[in-house]
Every structure is written in C-alpha cells, then in structure tokens.
Amino acid sequence: MDIPCAYREFVLPVSNVRAFRAFIIDGCNLMPKLLPHFIKHVYLVNRDGGPGTIQRVIFKSGGEDLYRVDTFDPENYAYKATLSKGCMLHEKFDSVIYKLRFVASGGPDKCIVKMAIEYHMKEGRRLKEEDIERGQQRVIGFYQTMAAYLIANPDAYK
C-alpha cells in the first residue's frame, strides 16, 4: 500500500537555533501561550522530551491528541513525531508522522523548515489533495505565529 507523503519547505525569519528551541524544546509551554483559542494544555507524559516521550495535547474544544517523539536531534535541529491517537486523526488515519528539520539559511535571522508528513491511512480510506494542502497550511500558520512571537521577543530562546 502506498503511503501518501507531503513535502514542504518554507522560510522563517528567525535562526534555526531559536526556532528549534522554541518550537521543539519548549513547544509544550509556548503552544498554549500563543494559541490559547486552540490549545489548552500540552503535557509530556513519561519522559523528558526525547525519543519515547509521549506528548499529550489538550485542545480548547475538549479533544486531545497523543504524539510519540521518535527523533530528537538538537545537534542537527531535527525532530520526528508520530500522531498515534486523537481527534486530529479523524476516521481516515491510523497515524501521521511529522518530520522536521530547521536549516540555517543566509544569515543569523533566517532558516528553512523542511517538513515531511506521512499519512498512514485506515483500510479503504483515501486522502484528497486539498486535505494535504489544508493540513500543511495549518502547520505553516502555527510556525508563522511562533516566529512572530520570536521576532517580537528578540531575547527569547537565544
């Protein structure tokens, strides 16, 4: 069975170091602060944020998602997590795997986010191109919100 996968690269106006620290290392604290209309809490369950850690995301709507951290590589600014349970899976997916890499680009205040998303579908389900695009835009919007916070707070996550 083919596994649909979407690739996207986009530029953020912050360094890869700050982006990784804010989005990945401290994302569980920063996400509810910056997206209070969407995310109520993020908890790290059994571990410290490294491989094997479970992140529990509680949404304002009352739903929740569970992500397992598969790769945490602060030296290469790389991260991989699997969404294995929750409301964001809908009835279409068994799991969704997110792979991220923050790459330095053209100066101290710019990075490229390389993103790959694998969609592991439930038997008999199909993924539409517009679903992929909508999901990618949601992720990009989240990162743009966090980048705006870093720009407004230049001493944060240095």
Steps between C-alpha positions, in 0.01 A plus 500: 500500500631844408549744784404855402776740594511877471822700488526872554775750564438849628711784635469648847656835596673354809812290547479122497637498856221721636235325293602155627522616861160670491303262280645166603674527836250739663201451270296339777513830692491739206214347297224557760631852563494600132196300390265520803194501275604156367729324752420478869797295631794293379641241738808283476402153615766262629835644390688821437417597141746262336424182302223297658334801663125529455361849451137541594335800335168614649297721269266779604220302332552217750669260259850374544787349302791278596835538326800273550842662458702277267804720432636790701831625356594849628843484333341476155180685591291199399184357652255224418173421676212263434139598562359165609173582674256784512251730337737623226510148354128518421375172356750504212838434659668230704787742566670809363878542516654848507867547412653845545844644444599862565784600266706821529458719195664823391572679823441489872127570486370261238441128472334254269256255652502170312182313576383155397166357607415132449134406509436138601145443386237269643400215274283619212557870565646749254662836552400793283754755382302781665522316835879490466516869411269598786711303748823654375359852517390439859853391597660793316259744668598358837871555426436851369319586825793374702750685277304824553535446875878452465531816290301699757719353778855510360662376821278193532656160432851626421 
